[in-house]
């Protein structure tokens, strides 16, 4: 029972961080309030992705030494302070530092804590619970997309950040109490200080890690562009206000479905098959986004982008467990997510710049689809991974 409490706390934790993926509902309103264009306002999300990545990297040293309940309390406080900064000061720099920097960094650490809880609490069903935890991130985005849209329409974008700060602090306290009650502790072996530098960076299996890194970097471009520009994409097709709101909701619902489905299937299917499948879906669906003829068709395509993106995150987390063992999921997956960070730093911003230049998304999504194809080719070179039973 205590392990289910821990998993539930991890799921709720990741739902809170889903506010990052609700970012697209702020783009138009915040851009108008701060008088900046699509390219500049997209820098907030790009910096957020980069900060998340830094959080992934440093998370292992924190959750392996600090008591979980204390760590969660500190993370929720940091998230709240970042949102207060973003909402209190009417400057783009404040939003970049507060939302993109502070909130993003704390979210990155917390995300890896949640994944490590899923990988350790109930090992026999780690794939399923990893998928559910991954999906929770996007479930939070669906909830925040709706709530923040209401908040933006009622009190404005910056005051909505302030309300979100209070919510984040309150929920963080509840999660900290739940983790303390579960008595779960994550104790992982520290990295060997004498291991060769190449192994400390590229792991003990450099070829496998590089193939995973390239596949993830190119493959996640579709999800990153879709998440950060969902409302803009639907607006570009002349969508109504209701259809525009459905943009981020649709892609996040797809993310939830993909994360759970691939988490469940990854306990049963070869890793390479799952990786290639989600990358192929990502490439085809993001291409469809740019060349559909109506807002409804674009919404459907965005939904499949979300399915691929959620499935991708889940299947790569399971791949790390299969190739390296469950005790290294947080440390190795944190390194792998540097690929996501590099892609996230560039893709949302470049897509916004291309849109500002051309007034449409067709060119940007074509480049993203080509990148997904390259990711498929890299992933076909992966060796056979251990079966789920062998990897426990």
N, C-alpha and C positions, 0 to 999 in steps of 0.2 A: 504493500500500500504506500509506504514512504517513497518508493521509487516512482510510482505514478504521480505522487505529489510533485516530485522533482521535475519529471517530464512536463507536467502541466505548467509548472512555473517557467520552464524553459520556453514552452510554446507561447505563453503570455508575454514573456520577455521579448521574443522575436516579433510578436505582433506590434508592440510599442515602437520598435525600430522601423516598422513598415511606413512610418510617416515619411521616411526618405523617398519611398517610391510613390508617394502621393504628391510629389513636388510639382508635377505638371499642372495641377489645378491652381497653383500660385503664379504661373508664368505671366499670364496676361494682366491680371490685377496688380501684381507686384511691379511688373514692368511699367505700368502706367503710374503707379504711386511714386516710383523712383525715377521715372522718365528715362528708361534705358531700353535698348532694342533686344530682339530675341537672342542674338549672339552673346551679348554681355550677360543677360539674365541667366542664360544657360551655363555660364561659368560657375554658378552656385552649385548646381548638381555635379558638375565635373570635379570641383574641389571636394564635394561631399564624397564622391566615389574614391578619390585619392586618400581622403582622411579615413574612410572605412578600411582601405587597404592597409594603412599604417596601423590601424587598430587590430587588424587580423595578425599582423606581424608581432606586435608586442603582447598580444593576449596570452600567449602560452606562459610567459614569465610572470604574469599576474595571477591567472587562475590556478597555477601550480604552487603558488606561495601564499596567496591571500585567501582568507576564509570567504566562501562564496557569498554569504549574506552581506558581509561588509563590502565586498567588491560590487555587488549589485546596488547597494545603497550609494556608493560613490559614483557609479555610472549613471544612475538615474538623476542624481544631483547635477552632474556635469551636463546631461541632456537638457535639463530644465534651464540651467544657466545659459547655455548656448541659444536656446529658443528665446529667452528673455532678451539677450543681446540683439538677436535678429529682429525682434519686434519693437524694442524700445528706441532704437536709433534709426532714423529715416535715411539711411545711406546704404548703397549696394555693398560697400566694404563690410558693414556690420552684418549683413545677411550672409555674405561669403564666410566670414570668420565664425559667426554664431551658429548658423545652420549647417553650412558646408564643412567648417573646420571642427568646432567643438562637438556639436551633435553627431557629426559623421564619425569622428574618432571614437567617442564613447559607444556608438552603435556598433562599430567594427569589433571592439573588444567583446561587447555583450553578445553579438551574433555568434562568435566562436565559442563563448561559454555555453550558449544554448545548444550548439551542435555537439559539443563535447559531452554535455549531459545526455543527449539522445544516444550517443555512441556508447556510453558506459552504463547507463542506468539499467537497461534491459537488453543485454547483448544479443539474445536469440532473435529479437525483432528490431535490431538496430536499423536496418534498411527502411522499414516502415516508419519508425519514429523519426529517423532523419528526414524522410520525405515530409512528414507532418510538420516538423519544426521548420523546415525550409518554406513550406507552404504558409506557415503562420506569418512569416514576414510579409507576404503579399496579402494575406487576409487582413492584416493590420492596415495595409495600404488601401484596400477597398473601403474599410470602415472610415479611415481618416480622409479619404477622397470625398466621401459624402459629407462628413461632419465639417471638414474644412471648407467645402464649397458653401455650405450654409453659413459658416462663420464669416467667410469672405464677403458674401452678399449682405450680411447683417451688420458686421462691425469693421470690415476691412481686413486686408491680408496681414498687416503687422500686428493688430490686436488679436487676430486668430493665433499667431505664434505665441502670444502671452498666455492665452487660455490653454493651448497645448502644453505649455511649460508646467502649469499647475496640474494638469492631468498626468503628465509624465512623472512628476514627483510623487503623486499619490499612489499610482500603480506600482512604481518602483519600490515603495515601502512595503506594499502587500507581497510582492514577489520575494523581497528579502526575508520577510517573515516566513513565507512558505518554504523557502530553501533551508532556512534554519531549522524548521520543523522536520524536514525530510532527512536531515543529518547527512546528506550526500556531500562527499568531498572528492575533488578531482586531484589525484596525486599522480603525476606523470614523471617519467625519468627525465632528468635534465640532459640537455645536449652535451655530448662529449667534447670538451674544450680542445682535445688533442686530435680530433678527427680532421682529415684534410679539408682545406677550404672549399674545394669543389663539391665535397659531400655535404658540407654545412649549407651550401647554397642550392645545389642541384640534387641533394639527397644521395643515398647509396645506390640509386638506380638512375643515373643522369639521363640516359636515353629515354626512359619511360617518362621521367618528369618533364623533359623538354617537349616530348610529343603531347603530353597532357596540357602543358602550358600554352603551346601554340594553338592547339585545338580550342582551348577555353578562351584565349585572348580573341581569336577571330570569331569564334562561335557566339560569344556573349554580346557582340556588337549589336545584333538584331534586337535583343531584349533591352539593352541600354538605350538605344535610339527610340524604341517603342515606348518605354517607360517614361523617358524624359520629355518626349514630344507628343504624347498621346492626344492631349487636347488640341494642340496645334495641328496635328495631322487631320483630325476630324473637321476642325474649323476650315482647313484649306480645301476640303471637299464641299464646303458650304453647309455643314451640319448645323442643326438647330442647337439651342442651348442645352436641351435634354440629351441630344446625341453627343454633344461635346463632353458633357459630364460622364457619359457612358464609356468614353475612351479609356481613361485610366482604370475604371472599374472593370471593364471587359478584359483588358490585358492582365490585370491582377487576378481576376477569377480564373483565367487560363493558367496563370502561374501556379495558383493553388492546385488546380486539377493535375497539371503536369508534375508538380513536385510530389504529390501523394501517389499518383499512378506510377511514376518512375521509381520512387522509393520502394513501393511494394514490389514492382517487377524486378528491381535490381537484386532482391533477395533470391531470385529464381533464374534470371537470364544472364548470359555472358556480358561482361562490362563493355567490351568493344561494340557489341550490337546495340546496346543502349546508347552509347556515346554517339555513334554514327547516326542513329535514328533521330535523336533530338537535334543534331546539327543540321541534318537534311531538312527537317521540318522548319527549322529557323530560317534557313536560306530561302526556301520556297515561299514561306508565309510573309517574310519582310519584303520580298520582291512584289508580292501581291498587294501589299499595303500601298505602294507607290503608284500602282497602275490599275487600281480599281476605279469604277465609274460612279460610285455613290458613297455617302457616309456609312450606310448600312454594310456595304461590302467591305469597306475599310475597317469597320468594327469587327466583322467576322475574321478578317485577316489578322488584326491585332490580337484577337483571342487566341489564334494559333501561335502567334509570336510568343504570347504569354505561356502557352502550354510547353513550347520548346524551351523557353528560358527557365521556367520552374523545374522542368524535367532535367535540364542541363545541370543546374546547381545540385540537385539531388544525386544524379548519377555520377557526377565527378566526386562528390563527397564519399559515395560508396566505393568508387574506384580507388580512392586513396586507402580506404580501409582494406580493400582486397589486395592491393599491391604492397602495402606497407604494414598492415596490422592496425587494430582498433585503437591501441594506446597512442598512436601517432597521428590520429585524425586531425586534431586541432593544430598541431605544429606543422605538419606537411601541407594540410589544406590551406593553412594561413599563407604559406609560401606560394602555393598555386594561385591563390586569389590575388597575387600581385599582377597576374595577367588581366584579371577583371579590373584592377585598379588602373592599369595603363590604358586599357580600352575605355574605361569610364571617364578618364581625364580628357581624352581626345574626342570620343565619338559624339556625345551630346553637344559639345561646343561646335565641332565641325559641321554637324547636321544643321545647327542653328545658323551658322555662317552661310552655308550653301543655300539654305532657305531664304535668308536675307538677300542673297545675290540673285536667285532665280525665281523666288516666289512660289516654289513647289518643292516637294520632297522626293520626286522621282529619281533624280541623280544621286542623292545621298543614299537611298535605300538600294540602288543598283550596286554601288560600291560595297555596301554591307553584305548583300547577297553573294557577291564574288568572294568576299572574305570567308563567309560560311562554307562555300565550296572548298576553299583551301584548307579549312579546318577539318572537313571530312577526309580529304586526302591524307593529312597528317595523322588522323586518328586510325586510319586503316592500317598503319604501320605498328600499332600497339600490339604487344604480345598478349598471350592468354593470361588472364588474371586468375587468382584463386577463386574457387567456388565459395559461396557465402559461409558454408559450414566450415571450410578450411580456414577462413579468415577470422574466426571468432577468437 
